[in-house]
Amino acid sequence: MSNSSAVKISAELAESARQESAISARSMTQQIEYWARIGRALERSPSVSMSRVQAALKASLDYDALNADERAVVLGRVEAHVFDPRGNPSLHRQFRKAGRSYSAVDEHGSMVEVLPSGERVALKGMRRSARPRNR
């Protein structure tokens, strides 16, 4: 019997792990453990400074100042936020508090501008798609 512990995770992470596990031939638990090991390896990597990654994500360090490995981590985190239709509630609050709008992808894959009021305005001609649309 393996030594294990119960841990609460978000429903979103559980669903992502369930979907990915079907592709990678791992159980959901194995998929989450795999991701955790990758995260641990990145944080311990001599070529990735998590403080520099965090600084770039907070825009206090220029993206161009990062090395290739650090850029990959930043892009992965940015992509996770940008292409999640629900977005990041903390980020939403920060933009709203600052009175700034931002761009996001809605539940249909269309780019929208989110105004400080929370209203979403479609950006014409901007759609995330795996293949070009026929005109």
Residue pairs with C-beta under 8 A, 6 or more apart in sequence:
9 32
13 32
14 28
17 28
17 31
17 32
17 35
18 28
18 31
20 26
20 31
21 27
21 28
21 30
21 31
24 31
24 34
26 34
42 48
42 50
42 73
43 50
45 69
47 67
47 69
47 70
48 67
48 69
48 70
48 73
49 70
50 73
52 61
52 65
52 66
52 70
53 66
53 70
53 73
53 74
53 77
55 61
56 62
56 63
56 65
56 66
56 70
56 74
57 74
57 77
57 78
63 71
63 74
66 74
81 87
81 88
81 91
82 103
82 104
82 105
83 105
83 128
84 105
85 104
85 105
85 106
85 107
87 104
87 114
91 102
92 114
92 118
95 101
95 102
95 114
95 116
96 116
96 118
98 116
99 116
100 116
101 113
101 114
101 115
101 116
102 113
102 114
103 111
103 112
103 113
103 114
103 123
104 111
104 112
104 114
104 120
105 111
105 112
105 128
106 112
106 120
106 122
109 127
109 128
109 129
110 122
110 123
110 126
110 127
110 128
111 122
111 123
111 126
111 127
111 128
112 120
112 121
112 122
112 123
113 120
113 121
113 123
114 120
114 121
115 121
127 133
